[in-house]
Amino acid sequence: SLIHKDILRHQISQKQGTVSTKTRSEVRGGGRKPWQQKGTGRARAGSNRSPLWKGGGVIFGPKPKNTVQKLNKKERKLA
């Protein structure tokens, strides 16, 4: 079990963690309402960078993160 924990810790520390996508606030453009709120007969829209639109942001895409798996010193020595 300790050896397994140590192997897991090592594998997790090898991850690069630089993957990234743009959210709707990070995508270029999309400041103006595409059409008015009422009276057009179309669905209401506030920005053409909404995740539902082509060219819009990604909803819950990957973001850069540090992955560290802690292992106690004595456990690590034993492993």
Order of alpha helices (4+ residues) and beta strands (2+ residues): alpha-alpha
